[in-house]
Amino acid sequence: MSSSRPLAPCSGSTLGLLFRQVRDAMWSRMEHELAAAGHELTFSQYIALKKLSDGPHGVTDLARAAELNPGAMTRLLDKLEARGLLAREADPADRRAVNIQLTDAGRAMWLDVNQCGQRVRERAMQGMSDAEREQLTRMLEQVRDNLSLSDT
């Protein structure tokens, strides 16, 4: 006979730690998947490719998505461009702006990288029903939105 103890309420610091552990575990698993597929990407490079997979973006938009300053994003983009994964084009509406987009090689790589991400997401939610997965996602989105600084 196993004794079941009620779970202690989750304190704020424990909840924050759990979020960090989940984030770190997901990225660790993603790095493993990427390496097994022959891809060397940092987390920020992954975020940039993911953002560019839905169309061209500017440096500032990409920097915001990856939580980098524009200078750091420019250096990151230089590395991806040197690998032939993206191209910069002048914005026809603003001579000072540059649009960044994936090349054919970048799109092909993204398709493979995205498969790695799908395997990680599937592993993370293993044992959960579709309804539980949807509920978890909704609840995490609510936590994120509740903590958003945009409404202060």
Phi and psi in degrees as GROMACS dihedral restraints (atoms count N, CA, C in turn):
[ dihedral_restraints ]
;  ai    aj    ak    al  type     phi  dphi    fc
    3     4     5     6     1   -93.7    20    10
    4     5     6     7     1   140.6    20    10
    6     7     8     9     1   -91.8    20    10
    7     8     9    10     1   134.3    20    10
    9    10    11    12     1  -110.8    20    10
   10    11    12    13     1   124.4    20    10
   12    13    14    15     1   -97.5    20    10
   13    14    15    16     1   142.4    20    10
   15    16    17    18     1   -65.4    20    10
   16    17    18    19     1   145.4    20    10
   18    19    20    21     1   -69.8    20    10
   19    20    21    22     1   138.4    20    10
   21    22    23    24     1   -70.6    20    10
   22    23    24    25     1   146.2    20    10
   24    25    26    27     1   -58.7    20    10
   25    26    27    28     1   145.9    20    10
   27    28    29    30     1   -84.4    20    10
   28    29    30    31     1   117.4    20    10
   30    31    32    33     1   -76.4    20    10
   31    32    33    34     1   162.1    20    10
   33    34    35    36     1   -56.7    20    10
   34    35    36    37     1   -43.0    20    10
   36    37    38    39     1   -68.6    20    10
   37    38    39    40     1   -35.0    20    10
   39    40    41    42     1   -68.6    20    10
   40    41    42    43     1   -40.8    20    10
   42    43    44    45     1   -63.4    20    10
   43    44    45    46     1   -45.1    20    10
   45    46    47    48     1   -62.0    20    10
   46    47    48    49     1   -40.4    20    10
   48    49    50    51     1   -64.1    20    10
   49    50    51    52     1   -42.2    20    10
   51    52    53    54     1   -61.6    20    10
   52    53    54    55     1   -44.2    20    10
   54    55    56    57     1   -58.4    20    10
   55    56    57    58     1   -43.3    20    10
   57    58    59    60     1   -65.1    20    10
   58    59    60    61     1   -42.3    20    10
   60    61    62    63     1   -64.3    20    10
   61    62    63    64     1   -40.2    20    10
   63    64    65    66     1   -64.9    20    10
   64    65    66    67     1   -46.4    20    10
   66    67    68    69     1   -58.7    20    10
   67    68    69    70     1   -48.3    20    10
   69    70    71    72     1   -64.0    20    10
   70    71    72    73     1   -40.9    20    10
   72    73    74    75     1   -66.9    20    10
   73    74    75    76     1   -39.3    20    10
   75    76    77    78     1   -65.2    20    10
   76    77    78    79     1   -44.2    20    10
   78    79    80    81     1   -68.6    20    10
   79    80    81    82     1   -37.1    20    10
   81    82    83    84     1   -60.2    20    10
   82    83    84    85     1   -44.8    20    10
   84    85    86    87     1   -64.7    20    10
   85    86    87    88     1   -38.4    20    10
   87    88    89    90     1   -65.7    20    10
   88    89    90    91     1   -42.6    20    10
   90    91    92    93     1   -58.6    20    10
   91    92    93    94     1   -40.8    20    10
   93    94    95    96     1   -62.4    20    10
   94    95    96    97     1   -47.0    20    10
   96    97    98    99     1   -62.2    20    10
   97    98    99   100     1   -44.4    20    10
   99   100   101   102     1   -62.7    20    10
  100   101   102   103     1   -44.4    20    10
  102   103   104   105     1   -62.9    20    10
  103   104   105   106     1   -41.7    20    10
  105   106   107   108     1   -63.7    20    10
  106   107   108   109     1   -29.4    20    10
  108   109   110   111     1   -89.5    20    10
  109   110   111   112     1    -0.4    20    10
  111   112   113   114     1    85.1    20    10
  112   113   114   115     1    19.5    20    10
  114   115   116   117     1  -107.8    20    10
  115   116   117   118     1   133.5    20    10
  117   118   119   120     1  -110.6    20    10
  118   119   120   121     1   105.9    20    10
  120   121   122   123     1  -137.1    20    10
  121   122   123   124     1   140.8    20    10
  123   124   125   126     1   -82.7    20    10
  124   125   126   127     1   167.9    20    10
  126   127   128   129     1   -59.2    20    10
  127   128   129   130     1   -44.5    20    10
  129   130   131   132     1   -65.0    20    10
  130   131   132   133     1   -37.8    20    10
  132   133   134   135     1   -64.5    20    10
  133   134   135   136     1   -40.3    20    10
  135   136   137   138     1   -59.3    20    10
  136   137   138   139     1   -46.4    20    10
  138   139   140   141     1   -62.1    20    10
  139   140   141   142     1   -42.4    20    10
  141   142   143   144     1   -62.0    20    10
  142   143   144   145     1   -45.8    20    10
  144   145   146   147     1   -63.0    20    10
  145   146   147   148     1   -41.6    20    10
  147   148   149   150     1   -60.7    20    10
  148   149   150   151     1   -45.8    20    10
  150   151   152   153     1   -64.4    20    10
  151   152   153   154     1   -42.2    20    10
  153   154   155   156     1   -70.5    20    10
  154   155   156   157     1   -18.9    20    10
  156   157   158   159     1   -65.3    20    10
  157   158   159   160     1   -19.4    20    10
  159   160   161   162     1   -99.8    20    10
  160   161   162   163     1     9.1    20    10
  162   163   164   165     1   131.1    20    10
  163   164   165   166     1   174.7    20    10
  165   166   167   168     1   -63.7    20    10
  166   167   168   169     1   148.1    20    10
  168   169   170   171     1  -143.4    20    10
  169   170   171   172     1   162.2    20    10
  171   172   173   174     1   -90.0    20    10
  172   173   174   175     1   167.6    20    10
  174   175   176   177     1   -60.3    20    10
  175   176   177   178     1   -43.6    20    10
  177   178   179   180     1   -61.9    20    10
  178   179   180   181     1   -42.8    20    10
  180   181   182   183     1   -63.5    20    10
  181   182   183   184     1   -43.0    20    10
  183   184   185   186     1   -66.5    20    10
  184   185   186   187     1   -40.7    20    10
  186   187   188   189     1   -61.6    20    10
  187   188   189   190     1   -42.3    20    10
  189   190   191   192     1   -62.9    20    10
  190   191   192   193     1   -43.0    20    10
  192   193   194   195     1   -63.3    20    10
  193   194   195   196     1   -37.6    20    10
  195   196   197   198     1   -92.8    20    10
  196   197   198   199     1     0.7    20    10
  198   199   200   201     1    56.8    20    10
  199   200   201   202     1    48.0    20    10
  201   202   203   204     1  -122.3    20    10
  202   203   204   205     1   160.8    20    10
  204   205   206   207     1   -80.1    20    10
  205   206   207   208     1   157.1    20    10
  207   208   209   210     1   -56.8    20    10
  208   209   210   211     1   -34.8    20    10
  210   211   212   213     1   -63.1    20    10
  211   212   213   214     1   -44.5    20    10
  213   214   215   216     1   -65.5    20    10
  214   215   216   217     1   -38.0    20    10
  216   217   218   219     1   -65.7    20    10
  217   218   219   220     1   -39.1    20    10
  219   220   221   222     1   -60.5    20    10
  220   221   222   223     1   -42.9    20    10
  222   223   224   225     1   -64.7    20    10
  223   224   225   226     1   -40.8    20    10
  225   226   227   228     1   -61.8    20    10
  226   227   228   229     1   -44.3    20    10
  228   229   230   231     1   -65.5    20    10
  229   230   231   232     1   -36.0    20    10
  231   232   233   234     1   -56.2    20    10
  232   233   234   235     1   -43.1    20    10
  234   235   236   237     1   -66.6    20    10
  235   236   237   238     1   -42.6    20    10
  237   238   239   240     1   -68.7    20    10
  238   239   240   241     1   -36.2    20    10
  240   241   242   243     1   -66.3    20    10
  241   242   243   244     1   -40.3    20    10
  243   244   245   246     1   -62.0    20    10
  244   245   246   247     1   -27.2    20    10
  246   247   248   249     1   -85.8    20    10
  247   248   249   250     1    -1.6    20    10
  249   250   251   252     1    79.7    20    10
  250   251   252   253     1    19.0    20    10
  252   253   254   255     1   -92.4    20    10
  253   254   255   256     1   -19.3    20    10
  255   256   257   258     1  -145.9    20    10
  256   257   258   259     1   163.7    20    10
  258   259   260   261     1  -135.2    20    10
  259   260   261   262     1   148.8    20    10
  261   262   263   264     1  -106.3    20    10
  262   263   264   265     1   136.5    20    10
  264   265   266   267     1  -134.1    20    10
  265   266   267   268     1   142.4    20    10
  267   268   269   270     1   -62.6    20    10
  268   269   270   271     1   140.1    20    10
  270   271   272   273     1   -78.4    20    10
  271   272   273   274     1   119.8    20    10
  273   274   275   276     1   -64.1    20    10
  274   275   276   277     1   -22.3    20    10
  276   277   278   279     1   -88.1    20    10
  277   278   279   280     1   -15.5    20    10
  279   280   281   282     1  -149.8    20    10
  280   281   282   283     1   107.6    20    10
  282   283   284   285     1   -58.6    20    10
  283   284   285   286     1   -26.3    20    10
  285   286   287   288     1   -81.8    20    10
  286   287   288   289     1   -18.0    20    10
  288   289   290   291     1   -96.4    20    10
  289   290   291   292     1   153.0    20    10
  291   292   293   294     1  -126.0    20    10
  292   293   294   295     1   134.3    20    10
  294   295   296   297     1   -98.6    20    10
  295   296   297   298     1   135.6    20    10
  297   298   299   300     1  -109.5    20    10
  298   299   300   301     1   134.6    20    10
  300   301   302   303     1  -142.5    20    10
  301   302   303   304     1   157.8    20    10
  303   304   305   306     1   -71.4    20    10
  304   305   306   307     1   143.2    20    10
  306   307   308   309     1   -82.5    20    10
  307   308   309   310     1   177.6    20    10
  309   310   311   312     1   -58.8    20    10
  310   311   312   313     1   -40.8    20    10
  312   313   314   315     1   -64.4    20    10
  313   314   315   316     1   -39.0    20    10
  315   316   317   318     1   -65.5    20    10
  316   317   318   319     1   -41.2    20    10
  318   319   320   321     1   -65.8    20    10
  319   320   321   322     1   -40.7    20    10
  321   322   323   324     1   -63.3    20    10
  322   323   324   325     1   -43.6    20    10
  324   325   326   327     1   -63.4    20    10
  325   326   327   328     1   -42.1    20    10
  327   328   329   330     1   -59.4    20    10
  328   329   330   331     1   -40.2    20    10
  330   331   332   333     1   -58.7    20    10
  331   332   333   334     1   -41.6    20    10
  333   334   335   336     1   -70.8    20    10
  334   335   336   337     1   -44.1    20    10
  336   337   338   339     1   -62.3    20    10
  337   338   339   340     1   -39.8    20    10
  339   340   341   342     1   -64.0    20    10
  340   341   342   343     1   -34.8    20    10
  342   343   344   345     1   -63.0    20    10
  343   344   345   346     1   -38.6    20    10
  345   346   347   348     1   -59.7    20    10
  346   347   348   349     1   -45.2    20    10
  348   349   350   351     1   -61.6    20    10
  349   350   351   352     1   -40.0    20    10
  351   352   353   354     1   -64.1    20    10
  352   353   354   355     1   -38.2    20    10
  354   355   356   357     1   -64.7    20    10
  355   356   357   358     1   -40.0    20    10
  357   358   359   360     1   -66.0    20    10
  358   359   360   361     1   -45.6    20    10
  360   361   362   363     1   -61.3    20    10
  361   362   363   364     1   -41.3    20    10
  363   364   365   366     1   -63.3    20    10
  364   365   366   367     1   -43.2    20    10
  366   367   368   369     1   -63.5    20    10
  367   368   369   370     1   -41.8    20    10
  369   370   371   372     1   -61.9    20    10
  370   371   372   373     1   -33.2    20    10
  372   373   374   375     1  -105.5    20    10
  373   374   375   376     1    15.2    20    10
  375   376   377   378     1   -55.0    20    10
  376   377   378   379     1   136.0    20    10
  378   379   380   381     1    85.6    20    10
  379   380   381   382     1    -0.1    20    10
  381   382   383   384     1  -103.3    20    10
  382   383   384   385     1   141.1    20    10
  384   385   386   387     1   -72.9    20    10
  385   386   387   388     1   166.6    20    10
  387   388   389   390     1   -57.5    20    10
  388   389   390   391     1   -40.9    20    10
  390   391   392   393     1   -64.5    20    10
  391   392   393   394     1   -41.1    20    10
  393   394   395   396     1   -65.8    20    10
  394   395   396   397     1   -38.9    20    10
  396   397   398   399     1   -62.5    20    10
  397   398   399   400     1   -45.7    20    10
  399   400   401   402     1   -63.7    20    10
  400   401   402   403     1   -42.3    20    10
  402   403   404   405     1   -64.0    20    10
  403   404   405   406     1   -44.3    20    10
  405   406   407   408     1   -59.3    20    10
  406   407   408   409     1   -46.2    20    10
  408   409   410   411     1   -61.6    20    10
  409   410   411   412     1   -46.1    20    10
  411   412   413   414     1   -60.8    20    10
  412   413   414   415     1   -42.7    20    10
  414   415   416   417     1   -67.2    20    10
  415   416   417   418     1   -40.6    20    10
  417   418   419   420     1   -65.7    20    10
  418   419   420   421     1   -38.4    20    10
  420   421   422   423     1   -63.1    20    10
  421   422   423   424     1   -39.1    20    10
  423   424   425   426     1   -65.3    20    10
  424   425   426   427     1   -43.4    20    10
  426   427   428   429     1   -59.8    20    10
  427   428   429   430     1   -48.0    20    10
  429   430   431   432     1   -57.3    20    10
  430   431   432   433     1   -48.1    20    10
  432   433   434   435     1   -65.6    20    10
  433   434   435   436     1   -37.4    20    10
  435   436   437   438     1   -62.2    20    10
  436   437   438   439     1   -33.5    20    10
  438   439   440   441     1   -93.2    20    10
  439   440   441   442     1    -2.1    20    10
  441   442   443   444     1   -61.5    20    10
  442   443   444   445     1   136.4    20    10
  444   445   446   447     1   -81.2    20    10
  445   446   447   448     1    -5.3    20    10
  447   448   449   450     1   -68.0    20    10
  448   449   450   451     1   -18.2    20    10
  450   451   452   453     1  -104.7    20    10
  451   452   453   454     1    14.5    20    10
